[in-house]
Amino acid sequence: MIIFGTRGKTVAGQVIQGIECPSCGKDEFITFGVLRYFHLYWIPTLVTSKQVGIECTHCKGAFVDKEIPKDLAKEIKSHVFTKKNTLPFFAGLIIIACIALFGVYASHQSDVKETSMIEQPAVNDLYIVNFTKIFEDADTTYKYGVMRVDHLSSTQMELKISKMAYNKASGVRKDIRSHKALDDAYYDSEPFYIDISKLQAMKASGAIYSVERI
């Protein structure tokens, strides 16, 4: 399966006169352009080169790029390669840019949402945490786990700590998505207490990796 590569396309131009064909002596030519582009999954992504040419209407002799006077080539290029017929060959680049912008926007919205949840915690919030930044004796290999908010007061929260720990945060997210992390048996019975005022600092330091509200 071809994932990427380059292709070419000929763009038709207009008829011009006033140049003598060195092959037959006639003075009428059809202009054209040869546009090469990089494609990704057959989607035109980026124009890599643009060349222009002329073809004699009588003998079909063709002259391309440096075989044409520079001033004439420049004039033909401005008429043949317009925004209308070249912009579609940047479609893949535009799609990639849109995906990147959407990713940045989604990430920003996620940050805003998490900031709000940190500022206003709720019972059953799930904190994906880095245990090594909270407990001195935590395993540095399997350091990601969950803390679940069980009770709240005006200044303090009581949390339950997961028995399971993973080497990547994705392992914790998998347990949350499967609802395994919603089961009481998933957590140690010993409660852990945190001052609510310290939550933002814990998020900033990476002790709290992210927040999930089910």
Disulfide bonds with the S-S distance in Angstrom:
none
